[in-house]
């Protein structure tokens, strides 16, 4: 069975740097596993690696989905499988890199997502209710339907909260039920899963610094440009950082409140990511504070073994 390396971990943990150095060392190519970096126009707030940072290493599934387009976990799995086959066809090693747990699980557990016909009118009704009643009301409804699924996401994640309600509306089954029932086939590849662990306080400091850097690089200008270009507020813009900046631009918060909220929500997201990746029993944990070369040696040794 062909081997595929997976590098995961919380935001700001150093996945990009490790994966690029690993790809250079092992003749690998990188498949992004980030539900926000797939989108065009969203660069700064998603910490999308620049061309310079990629160091001529081929990256797949970055910057290829329109902000107006609906993109599912099933779409990701299909696209990621195609990318892996292309990389293996070149005689290279695929390296899956990212922090989106749902995307990673869809691959390593070979979860099959059924084609669900979503009710567009129901979606519009839900979006209208968010405007009128507030997202918290729909969050509580989703929680009552599927506690396991809701525990994995933020209370502010409009896209995934509505998805839980939509799946139940369309199928009569919870999202969790759908996923359990769909784990029918053994994995196509031998996934070698690694995650970067950090002391929580140090990771939080890295997150705070990253947010400050994003503001300096022009996150507010990026959001302003997107809002001017699109008639409607794209669902993708509910991502961390973008929604908070939009609230500021609309005059609902101060700049200081906006920055602190982005930092707080990003720290909370990192905590949920750590919880998610700890449940994957095959994960090998690497010390995020260790030398990159040392972590690469651990991966190579395990791969050879």
C-alpha positions in Angstrom: 0.0 0.0 0.0 1.4 3.4 -1.0 2.3 5.7 1.8 0.9 9.3 2.2 2.2 11.7 4.9 -0.2 13.9 6.8 1.0 16.9 8.7 -1.7 18.4 10.9 -2.1 20.5 14.0 -3.6 23.7 15.3 -3.3 27.1 13.5 0.1 28.8 13.8 1.8 25.6 14.8 4.4 25.6 12.0 2.8 23.1 9.6 3.7 25.1 6.5 7.4 25.4 7.3 7.7 21.7 8.3 5.9 20.4 5.2 7.9 22.5 2.8 11.2 21.4 4.2 10.0 17.8 4.3 8.9 18.0 0.7 12.3 19.3 -0.3 14.0 16.5 1.6 11.8 13.6 0.4 10.9 14.6 -3.2 7.3 15.3 -2.2 4.5 17.6 -3.2 1.9 19.2 -1.0 -1.9 18.8 -0.9 -3.5 21.6 1.2 -6.0 20.4 3.8 -7.5 23.8 4.8 -11.1 24.7 4.3 -10.3 28.4 3.9 -7.2 28.4 1.8 -9.2 26.8 -1.0 -10.8 30.1 -1.7 -9.7 32.7 -4.1 -9.2 36.4 -2.9 -8.7 35.3 0.7 -5.0 35.3 1.2 -3.9 37.2 4.2 -6.6 36.1 6.7 -6.1 32.4 5.7 -2.3 32.5 6.1 -2.1 31.1 2.6 1.6 30.4 1.8 3.0 32.9 -0.7 4.8 31.8 -3.8 8.1 32.7 -2.1 7.2 30.6 1.0 6.4 27.6 -1.2 10.0 27.5 -2.5 9.0 26.0 -5.8 7.3 23.0 -4.2 4.1 22.2 -6.0 1.0 22.9 -4.0 -2.5 21.5 -4.7 -5.9 22.7 -3.6 -5.0 26.2 -2.9 -6.8 29.3 -4.2 -9.1 27.5 -6.6 -12.6 27.9 -5.4 -14.7 31.0 -6.0 -16.0 32.8 -2.9 -19.6 32.4 -4.2 -19.2 28.6 -4.8 -20.5 25.9 -2.4 -17.7 23.5 -1.6 -18.2 20.4 0.6 -16.1 17.8 2.4 -17.1 15.3 -0.3 -15.7 17.8 -2.9 -12.5 18.0 -1.0 -12.1 14.3 -0.7 -12.6 13.8 -4.5 -10.1 16.6 -5.3 -7.5 15.5 -2.8 -7.6 11.9 -4.1 -7.1 13.2 -7.7 -4.1 15.3 -6.5 -2.6 12.3 -4.6 -2.9 10.1 -7.7 -1.2 12.8 -9.8 1.7 13.1 -7.3 2.2 9.4 -7.0 2.1 9.1 -10.8 5.2 11.4 -10.8 7.0 9.0 -8.5 6.7 11.6 -5.6 5.3 11.4 -2.1 2.0 13.2 -1.3 2.1 15.3 1.8 -1.3 16.3 3.1 -1.0 19.5 5.2 -3.6 21.5 7.1 -5.7 21.9 10.2 -9.2 21.1 8.9 -10.1 17.9 10.8 -13.1 17.0 8.8 -11.1 17.1 5.6 -8.3 14.9 7.1 -10.8 12.4 8.6 -12.5 12.1 5.2 -9.3 10.7 3.8 -7.7 8.6 6.6 -11.1 7.0 7.5 -12.3 6.7 3.9 -15.6 8.4 4.8 -18.1 8.3 1.9 -20.4 11.3 1.8 -23.7 10.5 0.1 -25.1 12.9 -2.6 -27.6 14.9 -0.7 -30.1 17.1 -2.5 -30.1 20.3 -0.5 -33.2 22.4 -0.3 -32.2 25.9 -1.5 -35.4 27.4 -0.1 -34.7 25.9 3.3 -31.2 27.3 3.2 -32.6 30.8 2.5 -35.0 30.4 5.4 -32.1 29.5 7.7 -30.1 32.5 6.5 -33.1 34.7 7.1 -33.5 33.3 10.6 -29.9 34.1 11.3 -30.5 37.7 10.4 -33.7 38.0 12.5 -33.2 35.6 15.4 -29.4 35.4 15.6 -27.1 32.5 15.1 -27.2 31.5 18.7 -30.8 30.3 18.3 -29.9 28.0 15.4 -26.8 26.8 17.2 -29.0 25.6 20.0 -31.3 23.8 17.6 -28.3 22.1 15.9 -27.0 21.1 19.3 -30.3 19.5 20.2 -30.1 17.5 16.9 -26.5 16.5 16.8 -24.4 17.1 20.0 -21.3 15.3 18.7 -21.1 17.4 15.5 -21.8 20.7 17.3 -19.0 20.1 19.8 -16.5 20.1 17.0 -17.3 23.6 15.7 -17.4 27.2 16.8 -20.6 28.8 18.0 -19.9 31.4 15.3 -19.4 29.0 12.4 -22.5 29.8 10.4 -21.6 27.5 7.5 -21.3 24.4 9.6 -24.1 25.1 12.0 -26.5 25.5 9.0 -25.0 22.3 7.4 -26.0 20.3 10.5 -29.6 21.5 10.2 -29.7 21.0 6.4 -28.5 17.4 6.6 -31.1 16.5 9.1 -33.8 18.3 7.1 -32.8 16.6 3.9 -32.2 13.0 5.3 -33.8 12.7 8.7 -30.4 11.6 10.0 -27.8 13.5 11.9 -24.5 14.5 10.4 -22.8 12.1 12.9 -25.0 9.2 11.8 -24.2 9.9 8.2 -20.4 9.8 8.9 -20.5 6.6 11.0 -22.6 4.8 8.4 -20.3 5.9 5.6 -17.1 4.3 7.0 -17.4 1.2 4.9 -14.1 0.8 3.0 -10.5 0.5 4.2 -8.2 3.4 3.5 -6.8 3.5 -0.1 -3.4 4.6 1.2 -1.2 4.0 4.2 -1.7 7.4 5.9 1.2 8.3 8.2 -0.4 11.0 10.4 1.7 13.5 12.4 0.6 16.5 14.4 2.5 19.4 15.9 2.1 19.8 19.7 2.9 23.1 21.5 2.7 24.4 25.1 -0.6 26.1 25.1 0.6 29.5 26.3 3.4 29.6 23.7 1.0 28.6 20.9 -1.4 31.4 22.0 1.4 33.9 21.9 2.2 32.8 18.4 -1.5 33.2 17.4 -1.6 36.7 18.8 1.5 37.6 16.9 0.1 36.1 13.7 -3.0 38.2 14.0 -1.0 41.4 14.5 1.1 40.4 11.4 -2.1 39.9 9.4 -3.4 43.4 10.3 0.0 44.9 9.3 0.0 43.0 6.0 -3.4 44.5 5.0 -6.2 42.1 6.3 -8.6 45.0 6.6 -7.9 46.2 3.1 -8.3 42.6 1.8 -11.8 42.3 3.4 -12.8 45.8 2.2 -11.9 44.8 -1.4 -13.9 41.6 -1.2 -17.0 43.4 0.2 -16.9 46.0 -2.5 -16.6 43.3 -5.2 -19.4 41.0 -4.1 -23.0 42.0 -3.9 -23.8 39.5 -1.1 -21.7 38.6 1.9 -20.1 35.3 0.7 -20.5 32.3 3.1 -16.7 31.8 2.9 -16.3 35.2 4.6 -17.7 33.7 7.8 -14.1 32.4 8.3 -12.0 33.5 11.3 -10.8 37.1 10.9 -13.0 38.0 7.9 -16.3 38.2 9.8 -14.7 40.3 12.6 -13.1 42.7 10.1 -16.4 43.0 8.3 -18.2 43.9 11.6 -15.6 46.6 12.1 -15.9 48.0 8.6 -19.7 48.2 9.2 -19.1 50.3 12.3 -20.2 47.7 14.8 -16.9 47.4 16.7 -13.8 49.4 17.4 -10.5 48.4 15.8 -9.2 47.3 19.2 -12.3 45.1 19.8 -12.0 43.6 16.4 -8.3 42.6 16.9 -8.9 41.2 20.3 -11.9 39.2 19.1 -9.9 37.7 16.2 -7.2 36.6 18.6 -9.7 35.2 21.1 -11.7 33.2 18.5 -8.5 31.9 16.9 -7.2 30.7 20.2 -10.5 28.9 20.8 -10.3 27.4 17.4 -6.8 26.1 18.0 -8.0 24.5 21.2 -10.8 22.7 19.3 -8.3 21.6 16.7 -6.0 20.0 19.4 -9.0 18.2 20.8 -10.0 16.9 17.4 -6.5 15.6 16.5 -6.0 13.9 19.8 -8.9 11.6 19.1 -7.1 10.1 16.1 -5.3 7.2 17.7 -2.7 6.7 14.9 -1.4 10.2 15.2 2.3 10.6 16.0 2.8 13.8 18.0 5.9 16.0 17.2 7.3 18.7 19.4 6.4 22.0 17.7 9.2 23.7 19.5 11.8 21.2 18.3 14.2 21.9 15.4 12.4 21.3 12.1 15.2 19.0 11.0 14.7 16.8 14.0 11.0 16.4 13.2 11.8 15.6 9.6 14.2 12.9 10.8 11.5 11.3 12.9 9.1 11.2 10.0 11.7 9.8 7.6 12.7 7.1 10.1 9.1 6.0 10.6 8.5 6.0 6.9 11.5 3.8 6.3 10.6 1.5 9.1 
